[in-house]
Amino acid sequence: MATATPTPTKTPVDKSRGSHSHHQEDDSSSSRSRFEAYNRLQAMAVAFGEKLPIPEIVALGGQSDGKSSLLEALLGFRFNVREVEMGTRRPLILQMVHDPSALEPRCHFQEEDSEEYGSPVVSASTIADVIKSRTEALLKKTKTSVSPKPIVMRAEFAHCPNLTIIDTPGFVLKAKKGEPENTPQEILSMVKSLASPPHRILLFLQQSSVEWCSSLWLDSIREIDPTFRRTVIVVSKFDNRLKEFSDRWEVDRYLSASGYLGETTRPFFVALPKDRSTVSNDEFRRQISQVDSEVLGYLHDGIKGGYDEEKFKPHIGFCSLREYLESELQKRYKEAAPATLALLEQRCSEVNIELERLDSKIQATSDVSHLRKSAMMHAASISNHVGVLIDGAADPAPEQWGKTTEEERSESGIGSWPGVTVDIKPANAILRLYGGAAFERVMHEFRCAAYSIECPPVSREKEANILLAHAGRGGGRGVAEAAAEIARTAARSWLAPLLDTACDRLAFVLGNLFDIAIERNRSRESEYGRKTGDMEGYVGFHAALRHAYNSIIKDLAKQCKQLVRHHLDSVTSPYSQVFYENDFHGSFGSSANSYFRHNQASAGSIWFELSDCGQVSHDERMRDQENIPPENNARQKTPGKGMEARDVHRESQMTVPETPSPDQPCDGVKVDVGPRKRIARIGNRNPEQLMKVHNGGSLLFGNGDCGSRSAYTEICSLAAQHFARIREVLVERSVTSTLNSGFLTPCRDRLVVELGLDLFAVNDEKFMDMFVSPAAIEVLQHKRQSLQNRQKVLQSCLTEFKNIARSL
């Protein structure tokens, strides 16, 4: 910190006071008034947690760099702070008050969480014990190794200056035995926090034995105050370094610290008594003065050529440092007085408004209509914010309030999608989203999960049971119906759990919006300075509102599950036209009708080979189908030839299996069925293997060894096609619109009505149960008492600063 030789009035070091002019006495009186006013303001700020830009001095440095010794020297008496082994783990605010009538030090500790001070403490050992016990008690309560909550001690003494210093824990490289390993980092972080406010003067101590280029903590101070504009650098234990200097150029170069601190920064060089034996306070102060004289004498007489006294003498010795600190703080007090007065007026006005609001709230505990109105306004505001978040909003910060896909899965307790073995990673999975964006991401994730599931394989036994049951009922679509039934069963088994999971995940996303809406409402009220129904402190109402919201979301999830299950039942119904849409919309020659051609070939057969006998050759398949008319012949070419003629033609061309022979396995026996029936020639074939042909040609049985084609493969292929069609129709046509309308529309359009019915459609007695409780009223009254105390102290400080402002 750039410093110059101070000229303002200082507090004298000893009891004797020289004669002062009338102007000097007035100036000293004004300084004393300002100091007392700031002390009271500081005590109030500590007690009530007020953030006021009060000019303060913060002492920083490494442990054992002499901070505690310097504090004792400033106080004018020893109280063994250095031996308390606080090391210090809590900040210590020392309010030194120069009181000529206090021939012995009078120390008062401010009570914890109060602006009041306790009884005077005279014994030095008692002072040390209070500091130690308070530190240990708080650290035990908070279960921490350090705490930023300060201890405030007011010391009134005839030999101390009007000065306030915040002593901070000393920087350490390693934690003490029994302390957490991160204690050094905790101390550094806390000290930086205390030193960061720009209204604070930094008093940085470093031993003279440490070279500037190897200073461990100078870089930390530079991070807080890069130019040392508000930093006072003190080189402690200066007498240990003196013997190294013999020539003037050596000592001048060291005192200038050029190249390390900048040309405008002048450090102070201080030495204090090393004798720690018990001495009287008068002797302690005499030793301080003696050490100052010895240091200056050695620089003047012990160094060849002396030193640059004009440049460096104002910065050498404890007395010079004390005078500078006192004058600098008084100067800062005087400069800050107008701004402090304006801030006090603002805080008094704010506290008065807050007190009036609290009085109204206490009175409103018996006003049902007022509470109903305020509660309705608050519920409507929350509902509105939920709607905004669903439509798309980026405040509050998504980085803080949003969740990634993995966090949603973990916190919802749902985990992975049932039946899905692959890792589903939807787009934007690593982004923190909420509201409508998170809703759409879950919908996309559901689609990915649904399309990752294929129709599962079915055993031959299951397939045979389904196929033969359908074939036994007659008709010409046995294979297709069996495949469709397999697909329907698979869809109900595998897609239903996905639908339930999708509803649960979407409900979780919407459930999270309540806290985000509360935060958004709070920030809006703070930003615009207005409150839409002041419900602060009504714990019962907030709990009921949260419960009502969660219940609504839970009911919506239940309803949506029922709706999507209904769509699943509809699309998997035997009467659904999903499987036949391609028949109606495509031509008979399209590849989408492959199963239709199979039904044409198997219309008269009800026994199929389902065992794993291998695939028949392409030529055999073509021979089996040689009597099937080409599909393009199905068109009506001449008038008068309708469906009846085409059906008769197909019936006369039916193909049934032949009894296999060693020469020709699995070949078919052609049988004309219809008006002209004949039995195929048997030749040398085994009569027991002959197919039984009924008169109508509708019931044929095979031996089960092999068939004209693997029906198992055909059915599995058709089932997979049917399953894919069910999945597509369900996901793209039904579920997406159902979930959007089932979840989002009620939350956007009907949430406030649903909340109103749940919370307000009750009689007054039940409604007041959310507000009138002895505990809630007691909390409000306690808060009112605390505000009244704060108002009283702030008003007193405001009056003092008004008087100070008039004297400036």
ABEGO torsion letter per residue (X at the ends): XBBBBBABBBBBABABBBBBBAAAAAAAAAAAAAAAAAAAAAAAAAAAGBBBBBBBBBBBEBBGAGAAAAAAAAAGBBAGAAAAGAOBABBBBBBBBBBAABABBBBBBBBBGBABBBBBBABAAAAAAAAAAAAAAAAAAAGBABBABBBBBBBBBAABBBBBBBBBBBBBABBBBGBBAAAAAAAAAAAAAAAABAABBBBBBBBAABBAAABAAAAAAAAABAAGAABBBBBBGAAAAAAABABAAAAAAAAAGBGAAEAABBBBBBBBBABABBBBAAAAAAAAAAAAAAAAAAAAAABBGEBBAAAAAAABEAAAAAAAAAAAAAAAAAAAAAAAAAAAAAAAAAAAAAAAAAAAAAAAAABAAAAAAAAAAAAAAAAAAAAAAAAEBAOBBAAAABBBAAAAAAAAGAEBBBGBABBBBBBGAABBBBEAAAAAAAAAAAAAAAAABBBBBBBAAAAAAAAAAAAAAEEAAAAAAAAAAAAAAAAAAAAAAAAAAAAAAAAAAAAAAAAAAAAAAAAAAAAAGBBBGBABGBAAAAAAAAAAAAAAAAAAAAAAAAAAAAAAAAAABAABAAAAAAAAABBAABAAAAAAAAAAAAAABABBBABBAEBBBAAAAAAAAAABBBAAAABBABBGBBAAAAAAAAAAABBBBBBBBAABBGBBBBBBBEABBBBBBAEABBAAABBBBBAAGABBBBAGABBABBAAAAAAAAAAAAAAAAAAAAAAAAAAAAAAAAAAAAAAAAAAAAAAAAAABBBAAAAAAAABBAAAAAAAAAAAAAAAAAAAAAAAAAAAAAAAAAAX
